[in-house]
Amino acid sequence: MKIEVLGSGCTKCKRMFDNVADAVKKAGVQAEIVKVDELNEIVSRGVLMTPSLFVDGEEVVAGRVPTVNEIIEILKGA
């Protein structure tokens, strides 16, 4: 599983990255977590609001920071 956090490096983006790392650990899933902060890459994916969360290439959250429990539920459905 590949999980990507897209954002400019703002406080919300950092918090989302931390929440994702915590959720992966708690859910016990194997995942590669990648931070994408290159503006051209973010724009090329059509992201309008950051932070944005992608799981296996699909945007699952945009413009807000999901809780650890929300992320766990997303990962279970992936």
Phi and psi in radians as a Rosetta constraint file:
Dihedral C 1 N 2 CA 2 C 2 CIRCULARHARMONIC -2.027 0.35
Dihedral N 2 CA 2 C 2 N 3 CIRCULARHARMONIC 2.153 0.35
Dihedral C 2 N 3 CA 3 C 3 CIRCULARHARMONIC -2.021 0.35
Dihedral N 3 CA 3 C 3 N 4 CIRCULARHARMONIC 2.229 0.35
Dihedral C 3 N 4 CA 4 C 4 CIRCULARHARMONIC -2.123 0.35
Dihedral N 4 CA 4 C 4 N 5 CIRCULARHARMONIC 2.337 0.35
Dihedral C 4 N 5 CA 5 C 5 CIRCULARHARMONIC -1.882 0.35
Dihedral N 5 CA 5 C 5 N 6 CIRCULARHARMONIC 2.007 0.35
Dihedral C 5 N 6 CA 6 C 6 CIRCULARHARMONIC -1.780 0.35
Dihedral N 6 CA 6 C 6 N 7 CIRCULARHARMONIC 2.250 0.35
Dihedral C 6 N 7 CA 7 C 7 CIRCULARHARMONIC 3.049 0.35
Dihedral N 7 CA 7 C 7 N 8 CIRCULARHARMONIC 2.914 0.35
Dihedral C 7 N 8 CA 8 C 8 CIRCULARHARMONIC -1.386 0.35
Dihedral N 8 CA 8 C 8 N 9 CIRCULARHARMONIC -0.109 0.35
Dihedral C 8 N 9 CA 9 C 9 CIRCULARHARMONIC 1.770 0.35
Dihedral N 9 CA 9 C 9 N 10 CIRCULARHARMONIC 0.264 0.35
Dihedral C 9 N 10 CA 10 C 10 CIRCULARHARMONIC -1.247 0.35
Dihedral N 10 CA 10 C 10 N 11 CIRCULARHARMONIC 3.043 0.35
Dihedral C 10 N 11 CA 11 C 11 CIRCULARHARMONIC -1.017 0.35
Dihedral N 11 CA 11 C 11 N 12 CIRCULARHARMONIC -0.744 0.35
Dihedral C 11 N 12 CA 12 C 12 CIRCULARHARMONIC -1.122 0.35
Dihedral N 12 CA 12 C 12 N 13 CIRCULARHARMONIC -0.682 0.35
Dihedral C 12 N 13 CA 13 C 13 CIRCULARHARMONIC -1.129 0.35
Dihedral N 13 CA 13 C 13 N 14 CIRCULARHARMONIC -0.735 0.35
Dihedral C 13 N 14 CA 14 C 14 CIRCULARHARMONIC -1.149 0.35
Dihedral N 14 CA 14 C 14 N 15 CIRCULARHARMONIC -0.688 0.35
Dihedral C 14 N 15 CA 15 C 15 CIRCULARHARMONIC -1.147 0.35
Dihedral N 15 CA 15 C 15 N 16 CIRCULARHARMONIC -0.700 0.35
Dihedral C 15 N 16 CA 16 C 16 CIRCULARHARMONIC -1.095 0.35
Dihedral N 16 CA 16 C 16 N 17 CIRCULARHARMONIC -0.761 0.35
Dihedral C 16 N 17 CA 17 C 17 CIRCULARHARMONIC -1.035 0.35
Dihedral N 17 CA 17 C 17 N 18 CIRCULARHARMONIC -0.792 0.35
Dihedral C 17 N 18 CA 18 C 18 CIRCULARHARMONIC -1.088 0.35
Dihedral N 18 CA 18 C 18 N 19 CIRCULARHARMONIC -0.735 0.35
Dihedral C 18 N 19 CA 19 C 19 CIRCULARHARMONIC -1.113 0.35
Dihedral N 19 CA 19 C 19 N 20 CIRCULARHARMONIC -0.698 0.35
Dihedral C 19 N 20 CA 20 C 20 CIRCULARHARMONIC -1.106 0.35
Dihedral N 20 CA 20 C 20 N 21 CIRCULARHARMONIC -0.813 0.35
Dihedral C 20 N 21 CA 21 C 21 CIRCULARHARMONIC -1.038 0.35
Dihedral N 21 CA 21 C 21 N 22 CIRCULARHARMONIC -0.741 0.35
Dihedral C 21 N 22 CA 22 C 22 CIRCULARHARMONIC -1.140 0.35
Dihedral N 22 CA 22 C 22 N 23 CIRCULARHARMONIC -0.752 0.35
Dihedral C 22 N 23 CA 23 C 23 CIRCULARHARMONIC -1.125 0.35
Dihedral N 23 CA 23 C 23 N 24 CIRCULARHARMONIC -0.728 0.35
Dihedral C 23 N 24 CA 24 C 24 CIRCULARHARMONIC -1.082 0.35
Dihedral N 24 CA 24 C 24 N 25 CIRCULARHARMONIC -0.762 0.35
Dihedral C 24 N 25 CA 25 C 25 CIRCULARHARMONIC -1.101 0.35
Dihedral N 25 CA 25 C 25 N 26 CIRCULARHARMONIC -0.829 0.35
Dihedral C 25 N 26 CA 26 C 26 CIRCULARHARMONIC -1.183 0.35
Dihedral N 26 CA 26 C 26 N 27 CIRCULARHARMONIC -0.612 0.35
Dihedral C 26 N 27 CA 27 C 27 CIRCULARHARMONIC -1.376 0.35
Dihedral N 27 CA 27 C 27 N 28 CIRCULARHARMONIC -0.299 0.35
Dihedral C 27 N 28 CA 28 C 28 CIRCULARHARMONIC 1.211 0.35
Dihedral N 28 CA 28 C 28 N 29 CIRCULARHARMONIC 0.531 0.35
Dihedral C 28 N 29 CA 29 C 29 CIRCULARHARMONIC -1.721 0.35
Dihedral N 29 CA 29 C 29 N 30 CIRCULARHARMONIC 2.706 0.35
Dihedral C 29 N 30 CA 30 C 30 CIRCULARHARMONIC -1.565 0.35
Dihedral N 30 CA 30 C 30 N 31 CIRCULARHARMONIC 2.140 0.35
Dihedral C 30 N 31 CA 31 C 31 CIRCULARHARMONIC -2.670 0.35
Dihedral N 31 CA 31 C 31 N 32 CIRCULARHARMONIC 2.558 0.35
Dihedral C 31 N 32 CA 32 C 32 CIRCULARHARMONIC -1.681 0.35
Dihedral N 32 CA 32 C 32 N 33 CIRCULARHARMONIC 2.160 0.35
Dihedral C 32 N 33 CA 33 C 33 CIRCULARHARMONIC -1.874 0.35
Dihedral N 33 CA 33 C 33 N 34 CIRCULARHARMONIC 2.174 0.35
Dihedral C 33 N 34 CA 34 C 34 CIRCULARHARMONIC -2.176 0.35
Dihedral N 34 CA 34 C 34 N 35 CIRCULARHARMONIC 2.361 0.35
Dihedral C 34 N 35 CA 35 C 35 CIRCULARHARMONIC -1.714 0.35
Dihedral N 35 CA 35 C 35 N 36 CIRCULARHARMONIC 2.175 0.35
Dihedral C 35 N 36 CA 36 C 36 CIRCULARHARMONIC -1.971 0.35
Dihedral N 36 CA 36 C 36 N 37 CIRCULARHARMONIC 1.913 0.35
Dihedral C 36 N 37 CA 37 C 37 CIRCULARHARMONIC -2.094 0.35
Dihedral N 37 CA 37 C 37 N 38 CIRCULARHARMONIC 0.107 0.35
Dihedral C 37 N 38 CA 38 C 38 CIRCULARHARMONIC -1.342 0.35
Dihedral N 38 CA 38 C 38 N 39 CIRCULARHARMONIC 2.045 0.35
Dihedral C 38 N 39 CA 39 C 39 CIRCULARHARMONIC -0.993 0.35
Dihedral N 39 CA 39 C 39 N 40 CIRCULARHARMONIC -0.725 0.35
Dihedral C 39 N 40 CA 40 C 40 CIRCULARHARMONIC -1.082 0.35
Dihedral N 40 CA 40 C 40 N 41 CIRCULARHARMONIC -0.681 0.35
Dihedral C 40 N 41 CA 41 C 41 CIRCULARHARMONIC -1.163 0.35
Dihedral N 41 CA 41 C 41 N 42 CIRCULARHARMONIC -0.744 0.35
Dihedral C 41 N 42 CA 42 C 42 CIRCULARHARMONIC -1.075 0.35
Dihedral N 42 CA 42 C 42 N 43 CIRCULARHARMONIC -0.833 0.35
Dihedral C 42 N 43 CA 43 C 43 CIRCULARHARMONIC -1.137 0.35
Dihedral N 43 CA 43 C 43 N 44 CIRCULARHARMONIC -0.702 0.35
Dihedral C 43 N 44 CA 44 C 44 CIRCULARHARMONIC -1.111 0.35
Dihedral N 44 CA 44 C 44 N 45 CIRCULARHARMONIC -0.394 0.35
Dihedral C 44 N 45 CA 45 C 45 CIRCULARHARMONIC -1.543 0.35
Dihedral N 45 CA 45 C 45 N 46 CIRCULARHARMONIC -0.022 0.35
Dihedral C 45 N 46 CA 46 C 46 CIRCULARHARMONIC 1.395 0.35
Dihedral N 46 CA 46 C 46 N 47 CIRCULARHARMONIC 0.324 0.35
Dihedral C 46 N 47 CA 47 C 47 CIRCULARHARMONIC -1.309 0.35
Dihedral N 47 CA 47 C 47 N 48 CIRCULARHARMONIC 2.182 0.35
Dihedral C 47 N 48 CA 48 C 48 CIRCULARHARMONIC -1.749 0.35
Dihedral N 48 CA 48 C 48 N 49 CIRCULARHARMONIC -0.487 0.35
Dihedral C 48 N 49 CA 49 C 49 CIRCULARHARMONIC -2.320 0.35
Dihedral N 49 CA 49 C 49 N 50 CIRCULARHARMONIC 2.326 0.35
Dihedral C 49 N 50 CA 50 C 50 CIRCULARHARMONIC -1.966 0.35
Dihedral N 50 CA 50 C 50 N 51 CIRCULARHARMONIC 2.750 0.35
Dihedral C 50 N 51 CA 51 C 51 CIRCULARHARMONIC -1.268 0.35
Dihedral N 51 CA 51 C 51 N 52 CIRCULARHARMONIC 2.734 0.35
Dihedral C 51 N 52 CA 52 C 52 CIRCULARHARMONIC -2.285 0.35
Dihedral N 52 CA 52 C 52 N 53 CIRCULARHARMONIC 2.488 0.35
Dihedral C 52 N 53 CA 53 C 53 CIRCULARHARMONIC -2.046 0.35
Dihedral N 53 CA 53 C 53 N 54 CIRCULARHARMONIC 2.184 0.35
Dihedral C 53 N 54 CA 54 C 54 CIRCULARHARMONIC -2.014 0.35
Dihedral N 54 CA 54 C 54 N 55 CIRCULARHARMONIC 2.380 0.35
Dihedral C 54 N 55 CA 55 C 55 CIRCULARHARMONIC -2.144 0.35
Dihedral N 55 CA 55 C 55 N 56 CIRCULARHARMONIC 2.082 0.35
Dihedral C 55 N 56 CA 56 C 56 CIRCULARHARMONIC 0.885 0.35
Dihedral N 56 CA 56 C 56 N 57 CIRCULARHARMONIC 0.770 0.35
Dihedral C 56 N 57 CA 57 C 57 CIRCULARHARMONIC 1.467 0.35
Dihedral N 57 CA 57 C 57 N 58 CIRCULARHARMONIC -0.007 0.35
Dihedral C 57 N 58 CA 58 C 58 CIRCULARHARMONIC -1.974 0.35
Dihedral N 58 CA 58 C 58 N 59 CIRCULARHARMONIC 2.279 0.35
Dihedral C 58 N 59 CA 59 C 59 CIRCULARHARMONIC -1.254 0.35
Dihedral N 59 CA 59 C 59 N 60 CIRCULARHARMONIC 2.203 0.35
Dihedral C 59 N 60 CA 60 C 60 CIRCULARHARMONIC -2.038 0.35
Dihedral N 60 CA 60 C 60 N 61 CIRCULARHARMONIC -0.341 0.35
Dihedral C 60 N 61 CA 61 C 61 CIRCULARHARMONIC -2.566 0.35
Dihedral N 61 CA 61 C 61 N 62 CIRCULARHARMONIC 2.431 0.35
Dihedral C 61 N 62 CA 62 C 62 CIRCULARHARMONIC -2.494 0.35
Dihedral N 62 CA 62 C 62 N 63 CIRCULARHARMONIC 2.395 0.35
Dihedral C 62 N 63 CA 63 C 63 CIRCULARHARMONIC 1.382 0.35
Dihedral N 63 CA 63 C 63 N 64 CIRCULARHARMONIC 0.136 0.35
Dihedral C 63 N 64 CA 64 C 64 CIRCULARHARMONIC -2.698 0.35
Dihedral N 64 CA 64 C 64 N 65 CIRCULARHARMONIC 2.914 0.35
Dihedral C 64 N 65 CA 65 C 65 CIRCULARHARMONIC -1.825 0.35
Dihedral N 65 CA 65 C 65 N 66 CIRCULARHARMONIC 1.930 0.35
Dihedral C 65 N 66 CA 66 C 66 CIRCULARHARMONIC -1.282 0.35
Dihedral N 66 CA 66 C 66 N 67 CIRCULARHARMONIC 2.705 0.35
Dihedral C 66 N 67 CA 67 C 67 CIRCULARHARMONIC -1.270 0.35
Dihedral N 67 CA 67 C 67 N 68 CIRCULARHARMONIC 2.894 0.35
Dihedral C 67 N 68 CA 68 C 68 CIRCULARHARMONIC -1.026 0.35
Dihedral N 68 CA 68 C 68 N 69 CIRCULARHARMONIC -0.752 0.35
Dihedral C 68 N 69 CA 69 C 69 CIRCULARHARMONIC -1.119 0.35
Dihedral N 69 CA 69 C 69 N 70 CIRCULARHARMONIC -0.670 0.35
Dihedral C 69 N 70 CA 70 C 70 CIRCULARHARMONIC -1.072 0.35
Dihedral N 70 CA 70 C 70 N 71 CIRCULARHARMONIC -0.753 0.35
Dihedral C 70 N 71 CA 71 C 71 CIRCULARHARMONIC -1.153 0.35
Dihedral N 71 CA 71 C 71 N 72 CIRCULARHARMONIC -0.693 0.35
Dihedral C 71 N 72 CA 72 C 72 CIRCULARHARMONIC -1.026 0.35
Dihedral N 72 CA 72 C 72 N 73 CIRCULARHARMONIC -0.770 0.35
Dihedral C 72 N 73 CA 73 C 73 CIRCULARHARMONIC -1.097 0.35
Dihedral N 73 CA 73 C 73 N 74 CIRCULARHARMONIC -0.693 0.35
Dihedral C 73 N 74 CA 74 C 74 CIRCULARHARMONIC -1.100 0.35
Dihedral N 74 CA 74 C 74 N 75 CIRCULARHARMONIC -0.757 0.35
Dihedral C 74 N 75 CA 75 C 75 CIRCULARHARMONIC -1.169 0.35
Dihedral N 75 CA 75 C 75 N 76 CIRCULARHARMONIC -0.619 0.35
Dihedral C 75 N 76 CA 76 C 76 CIRCULARHARMONIC -1.153 0.35
Dihedral N 76 CA 76 C 76 N 77 CIRCULARHARMONIC -0.537 0.35
Dihedral C 76 N 77 CA 77 C 77 CIRCULARHARMONIC -1.465 0.35
Dihedral N 77 CA 77 C 77 N 78 CIRCULARHARMONIC -0.178 0.35
